[in-house]
Amino acid sequence: MSQLPGEYRWVHRHLLDLESLSADDIRFVLRTAEGFEEVSTRSVKKVPALRGKVVVNLFFEDSTRTRSSFNLAASRLSADVLELTGKGSSVSKGETLIDTARNIEAMGVDAIVLRHHRSGAALHLSRAVNCCIVNAGDGQHEHPTQGLLDIFTLAQRLGRRSHYDLSGVTVAIVGDIAHSRVARSNLHGLLKLGAHVILVGPSTLLPRGLADLGCEISHDLDAVLPRVDAINMLRIQFERMTSQLFPSVREYAHFFGLNAARLRRAKPDVIVMHPGPINRGVELDAAVADGLNSAILQQVTNGLAVRMASLFLVVNAQKV
């Protein structure tokens, strides 16, 4: 198991993906998040870690959890927060993303949290501005803070937070892998921390080549369930589909939805996760989403600490 070296320094001014981070980088973010957990339990839920800094949430896609989480994270770090949307920005008038970001940066901004429908948008922006960029989801590429908070929650439930070593842990990621940036971030992060990952779904939603990354591929959820320690159920992203990739929602739920009867095939203490929003009755039945195995609300809570850590680290990154 890798340990954080004594001379470890966080040097990343941007958080764009988990693929480019090392296992030690990931562990450092998660350990930093531990230090911010208790802030939410205080009577005054603030620390001065980013006092005087300005964070802009620039969202070109609809979001509730991620946007609210980043807003609260920046506020609890005592940063000033500016909220912008694609519909309310000059991009809707024809201005480019780069010009919009440069104009925002000229107002003295320290970090931009970007959510965009184009894969690679966060990387593109990081090369054009001097402020920090945090990727809040770009197209079908990655959603790094969601991957981090999922791993944080998993380690918490499994009692693995002392070293964030997931060796011997098997995680199934189930559903719309093809369109899921959450799946990609989870896959990269989990594999780097030693977990065994099984991607499960119909062949039309499992892109070729993923097995080359070191994961297992399955089209049979029932066969996989007895082996896994955690199940991360993904939302069917109907808005990203350009064609009919399975016969019907009812058939998808029959083969790949997690209901109470199917859950009984799994280990009694299996952890059930979902990045949200849930299509109830499709990916998860209410009894499972709200049941004892569910870690969904825990994920939301942990997302705040992870995003506080992410903003704190990129804004205060040490120069190489």
N, C-alpha and C positions, 0 to 999 in steps of 0.2 A: 504494500500500500504506500502511495506517495504521501509524504509529509510536506507541509509548507516549510521551505528553507528559512533559516534565520534571517537571511538578507533579502527576503522577499519584499518587493515594492510593487504597488499597483501603478502602472504607467499608462494605462489605456484612457485616452481622453474621450473616447467614444465607446458606447456599448451597442454594437451593430448586430451581433450574432453570438451563438455559443460555439459554432464550428471553429472560429479562430481563437477561442480562449483555451488555455491549458486547464488541466484538472486542478492545479493549484490556484489559478485565477478564479475558477468557479467556487472552490472551497473558501477563498478569501471573501468573495461577495456574500456567501451564505453566513460566514462567521461574523461579518460586519452587520448583516441583517439581524443577527441575534442581539447585538448591542442596541438595536433600535426597537426591539419588540416591546419593551416595557413602557415606551413613551405613550403608547395608546392606552395604558392603564392609569396614567397620571390624571390628577384633577385638572392640571394645565397641560394639555397635550402638545407641547412644543419644546424644541431644543434649538439653540442658536447656531447650529452647525453651518447653515448657509445664509445667515443673516447678512443682508446687503447684496445678495445675489439675486438674479432675475432668471426665472425659468418660464419658457413659453411652451404651452401645449398646442401643437400645430397638427390638427386632426382632419384628414381628408376622407375619413370613413366614419360611419356611425359607431359609437361606443358608449357603454355605460360604465362597466366595471373598470376597464383600463384607464379611461379618461378620469373618472372620479378618483381612482387610486393614485394616479400620478399627481392630480391636483392636491389631494390631501397630503401625499408624501412631501411635496415641495413646501406646502404650507406648514407642516409640522417641523420642517427643518428651518423655518423662519424665512424662507425665500419669498420674494414677491412673485406672484404667478399671473401670467397673461394667458387667457384662453382664446384661441383662434380656430376657426373651422374653414374648410375649403369653400363652403358656400358663402361665408362671410368675409372671405379674403379677396384680394385683387386677382387671384388665380382664376376666379369665376369670370373676370373681365378679360382674361387672356394673358395675364402676367405669368411668367415661368415660375416654377417652384424655387429655382435658384435666386431669381430676382426678389421674390417675396422674402426668402430667408435672409438675404443680404440686407434688405431694408429693415427687417426686424432686428438683425444683429447690430445695425448701425445705431439703434436706440440704447445700446449698452446691455445686451442680453448675454448671459453666461452659458445657458444650455437650452437646446430645443429638443423637445420630446415629439418625435414625428411618427404619425400613423398615416400610411399611404397605400393606395391600391396597387401600386406598381412595385414589383420585386426589384430590389436594388436601389430604391429611392433614398434610403437612409445612407447607404454608402456613397451614392452620388452627391448627396448634400454635404457629407462630412469632408469631401474633397474640395468643396467650394466656399466654406465658411471657416472662421477661426474659433467659433464657440463650440462647446461640446454637443454631440448628437447622441440621443438615446432612441433606439429603434423600438417603437411601440407596436410594431407589426407592419411588415412591408409585403404586400401582395401574397404570394404563396411561398415566400422565402423563409423568414424566421420571425419569431416573437420571443426574443431572449428573456425578457423579465417574466413572461408566463412560464417558460421552461424552468427558470430559476426558482420561482415560487412553487412550482409543482414538485421539484426535487427537494426543496426545503420542507414542504409538507410531508412528503414521503419519508424523508429521513427522520422527521419529528415523530411520525406515527410508528416507525420501526425502531426507534431508539438508536439511530445511527448518527446523531448529531455531534458526537465527540470528535470523529474524524471524517465524516461524510464519505465513508467507504461503503459502497453499495455492492460489493462483491457477494455473490451468492443470492442476490435479490433478482427475481424475475418480474418484469413489468410488461403487461400487454397494453398496447396502444391500439384502440379499436375504432374503425369507421372510415371516415373520409380522409384518408392519408394523402390522397392526390392533391387536395386543395388546402391542406392544413399546414400553416406556418408553425402552429403549436407543436405538431407532431415532429417537425424537423428540429426545432429547438430542444424538445425533450429527448429525441433520439441522440443528438450529439452530446448533450449533457449527461444523460444516463450512461452511455457507453464509456465516456471518459472517466466516470466514477466507478466503473466496474460492474454495472448491472447487465443482466441479460435482457434484451428487448425483443418482444415478439410483436410484429405489426400484423394486425388482423383486419380483414375486410374482404369485400368482393373483389375479384380480379380487376374490374373496371376502375376501382378506387385505390389500387395499389400500384404505383408506378414501377416500371422495371428498373433494375439496378440498385434498389435500396439494400438488397441482401449483401451487396459488395461492401457496404459500410460496416458489416459485422453483426447485423441483426438477423432474426429468424422471420420468415414469412409464413402466414397461415391464412386459409380461407374458411376455417372451421372454428368458430368461437367455443362451441361446446367441448371440443377436444382440448383446447388450450386452458380453459378455466381451472381445472384441478391443479395445474402446475404453477399458477401465478400468485405473487404476493400482493400485486396491485393491478388495477384495471383503470386505464385512463380512457374514458369514452369521449369521442370527438363528436362535435356537432356536424350534421349534414349541412354543407354550405350550398344551399340551393342557389344563392345569388351568384356563385362563381361557376356554376355548371352551364356549359354551352350546349349540352345534349343530354338525353335521357340515359343515365349510366346504370340504372337498375329498373326492373319492371314497374315497381310501385313502392311507395313508402311503407305500405302494409307488409309487403314481402321483405323489405329491408329489415323492418322491426322484428319480423318473425325469425330471421336468421342471425341478426347482429344486434338486436336490442337487448338490453339487460333488464330482465324482470325478476321478480322474487323467486319464481320457480327455477330460472336459469342460474340465479345467484347461489342456489343451494348446491350446485355442482362444484363451486369454488371452495377454497379453504374458509373455515368459519370466520377468521379474522382478516380476510382479504380486504384491501383498501380500495374503495371506489372513488374515482376522481372524474371531474369534468371541468373544462375551462370556461364553460358558459358562453352564451346563454343556452339553456337546455331546451331541446324540442321534446317535451314530456310525451311519453307514449311512443317515441321513435327510438332515441338512443337509450333513454332511461324511463322506467315506470316510476310513478310517484313514491311507491313503497321503497324503492331502492334509493332514489335521489334523497329522500328524507330519512332514510334508515340509519341504523347504528354503524354500518360499514362506510357510510358516506363521509368523505373529507372535504366536500365541496365548499361549505362555508368556512372551513379552516383554511382552504386555499385563498379565499377572498381576504380573510384576516391577514394571512401571511404575506399576501401581495403588497400590503402597505409597507411592512418592514423591508421587504426585498427592494421595493422601488425607492424607499428612503436611502438604503445602502447604495443602490445603483447611482442615484443622483449625487450623493455625497462623494462617492469614489471618483466619478468622472470629472466633477468640478474641481476636485482637489488632487487630481492625478499628478504624480511626480514626473518631472522631466527626466528622460533617459540621459 
